[in-house]
Amino acid sequence: MQPKLGLVNVVNSGCQQEAGCADIVALDEGGEHGADSHGGVDRRCHLGVRTAYGCAPGCPGRCAFRAGPAPPAGGSTAPVIAVLALNEGTETTDFLVPHAVLQLAQVGVVEAVAPRAGAVTLMPALQVEVPRSFAAFDSVYPQGADIVVVPALHTEDDPAVLAWLQAQAAKGAVVVGICSGARVLGRAGLLDGRRFAGHWYDRSTLLLRHAGAVHVPGQRYVADGPVVTTTGVSASLPVSLALVETLAGAERARAVATALGMPSWGLAHRSERFGLSLAHVGTLSINTVLFWRHERIDIPVVDGVDDVALALAADAWSRTYRSRAEAVNALASPVHLRSGLLLRAAPPDASAITVLLDSGMHPACALDHSLQMIGQRYGAATRQWVATQLEYEDPEEVRCGAASPSP
């Protein structure tokens, strides 16, 4: 079945399309979405020449999805975007970031869904309330979602998740697997014969499991037909912005990116830099064994706390194997995230280390900021190990600054 959403134009990293520009746009090095990984080759990207997501003629090997949307089925002008969760365990950033960015961008109806309405435990930290069950979603949207975002899940072959995901794909949804969400897509039968990105830890497994699947290095996200996959956790931000651009255009995506503190959401990714080294194994072992040095990190939260900043900080601090983050407030009462999701909070712990989210900093900067603090507290080796897990370039310093107004 053809995807319901008209994601039909194909462009390369660095291509620019403005209102009224020609159908063929030259590629230049260092375009608005980041420099082309081929280093200034003057190729051309043909827009609107295929109804698939694969590479267009003249754009070998580095293509991604990007287009203006066709109206979804049923005549509605607002696409329906479902961000999936498993109640027993869903990766923190993979889930919270796409949900928040797509809500902020106002590109459609964004629904958080899970097998059961209610509590969802996020991994490695936090807990939220998801308002819609699969059954309730299906009742409200019998035609299905236009886009389904699939984070890494604690159980990659949960029967209820796989059945619902297969049903959504059969109705024409574009399915986006964030990080190890690619493993869930694979279990649902959506990766066989497709090009994919995937977290560095999963790539060999996915190749072994899925006949004809091809790993594509050097890209943070890959689209093949109605299936999109990304590299590790940190790719949740750039792929969310790519979806915003797809649904609402470059100007809207730039406004959201500026508010978040993301100068680029291009494809370029140094895949070869990520893997499990002996140094990482040593750091993991030492940090795990020295359990008496483990710490709790308290992150105070109030109504309206930014999903992206909280997710990135809690995720990073909970991957050190020395610490685990908790969202806290004095009353231990739930608070609403900026996106509207309900976040459960714990009471503060007098023995915990308190880490404050800087409201004057761009939300995306929370990751660099957290990595720097982790390095100062636990050393460079732990900082590098956390960055590797997130498949994120280890920052030598915080690379962004004060926040801008929201779009």
Protein Blocks (a to p, Z undefined) as FASTA:
>chain_A
ZZfblcfbccdehiacdehiafbdcddehianopafkgopacdddehkacbfbdcehiah
iaccdddddddehhiabdcddddddfkbccfklmmmmmmmmmmnopaccddddfbgcjdd
ddfedjdddfbdfklmmmmmmnopfbdcddddfblkbfklmmmmmmmmmnopacddehjl
mmmmmmnopmgopacebjfklmmmmmmmmghiacdehiabdcehjbdcdddfklmmmmmm
mmmmmmnojklmmmmmmmnopabfcfbdcfklgccdfklmmmmmmmmmmmmlpccddddd
dehiafklmmmmmmmmmmnopaccddddfklpacddfkopacddddddfkbccddddfkb
cfklmmmmmmmmmmmmnojklmmmmmmmnopacdfbdcbdcddddZZ
